[in-house]
Each structure stands twice: as structure tokens, then as C-alpha cells.
Amino acid sequence: MIRLLFLLLTTAVAWGDPLRVMSYNVRFPSQGDGPDVWEQRRGLFIESIRRVKPDLIGTQELFKMQGDYLVQSLPEFAWFGRSRRGNEQDEHMGVFYRKDRLQLVEQGDFWLSETPDTPGSQSWNMSLPRMATWGLFEDRQTKQRFYFLNTHFAHRGEDEEARLKSAAVITARIKQLKPSIPVIVTGDFNAPAGGPVYKAMLETGLQDTRSIAAKTEGPEGTFHGFKGNAGTRRIDWILVSPGWKVLSNVTDDFHQGERYPSDHFPVFADLEYPR
């Protein structure tokens, strides 16, 4: 009996609490957003994160002033990332993590282009540079390490080829990682789940957390343009390498009255480390 109790306790310590991961297109601070301008919704944005209590967030369309506001309001988080121009001007793929839960071991970024290591580079007739920001993390509870990669694909209808080639850049990078270290990918892929870009991302063995979750909640669609009705087009995904146990996947439609924190619903998943 004593031995059984010991095994249960040591197993709990070894695997720790589920890791809560969020993907969040925060909508850049556009003055053309009228009543949904950043200054009018930033408090609601902070509340949307405070409610969910994620350990790790991959953001898209983030400007530095928004990232700084988040960590000022929620000091338990730290963040990192360069803008798509290779500096602090323009949109970031900012990665936020709880300092008490996760330790950042390495970090970096690359561009979705024919020259991925050239900051600000763009190819395939994209209208803007696109990129990915990544980190190697160690869980302070379990000492488990994992790679986290966050991205945002080209947005126009005519960018399908660019999205497919962007997927190829990312999957090529994933193949270069140590296979013994698990991977998490978050992003706004501007392509529907189930389509060609989605299938290209899954070619490396990545799995869609919503498809394999023990429990799913919330709307299917994720982009709603501040209207609250996202339909069924799911373009924001959390993907994981084989072995992760996905306890839940939630599309969070939190709002107050007609005000929403962003024009996308954030998505979050509770994960258990591969065993």
C-alpha cells in the first residue's frame, strides 16, 4: 500500500499539471476599427487572458505596445519576439509565457520565404513579410523540454500557393529538430482546417488538437470580425507532435455586450506531456 502511494505521488510530480496553451490573433491597433479600436478593448483583452489562465500564448498581429501592455497588466508573464520587419516596428508573432511555470532555454525566428534567415524577407508574391517565432522551453515542474513555434500565414485569397510554401518552410524546420523533444505549433493560418494547407502542415506527423481532444468546446469558426459570428471556418489552430495527450480544446467566445477582445476568437488547449 505504501509503495502504491509512493508511485502515485512520484508519477504526479513527474508529469505535473496539464500545460494550457493559447493561440490568439489579437488584432493590431488599427485606428480604423472605430468602436473596436485597441484602446477601447484592451481591458477586455486582458480579462480574456486572465479568465483562461494560460501557461503559454502564441500571438499574431501583435504590436510591441500591445505586448508591453499585456505584461504590465499581467506581470506573471514575460514575452519575446521580433516584428516581421526584423525590428520592433510592425506586427510581431509575440510569445508569452508564465515565468513561474516555464523557463525559456533558447529562442529565435525565421521568415516564411525563400531566404528564411533573412529578416523581413518575403517571396511568392506575398503582400507582406510573414514569419515564425519559436522557443525551446523547460517546464519548471517536470524538467520536460519542448519546442514551441508560433506563426501567421499570408491572408489574401490569391496567397494559397504562398501558404502552401510557408507550410513547407515550417515543416522543413520541424524536421531539423531533435525528434526526442516534443513540439507545439500555434498560428493563424488563414486557411480552413481540412484544406490543402492544413494537410500540408500535418504531413510531418503533427496533429490538430481539436481533432484529437478528449473534449471540445466553443464555436467551430475562429474569425468573426468583431461581430461574434464566426461560422464554421476554423483558421486558428494548435498543432502538436505525436505523443501529447490533448485533454481539451476550446474556442473561447468571451465578450461583454457587443464588445469582443479581438476580431478572432482565441483557441486554447490543455495538454499532457508525452510519456
Secondary structure, DSSP 4 states (H G I P E B T S, - for coil): -HHHHHHHHHHHHHH-SPEEEEEEE-----GGGGGG-HHHHHHHHHHHHHHH--SEEEEESB-HHHHHHHHHHSTTEEEE--BTTSSSSS-B--EEEETTTEEEEEEEEEESSSSTTSTT---TT-SS--EEEEEEEEETTT--EEEEEEEE---SGGGHHHHHHHHHHHHHHHHTS-TTS-EEEEEE-SS-TTSHHHHHHGGGS-EEHHHH-S-EES-S--B-TTSS--TT---EEEEE-TT-EEEEEEE----BTTB-SSSB--EEEEEE---
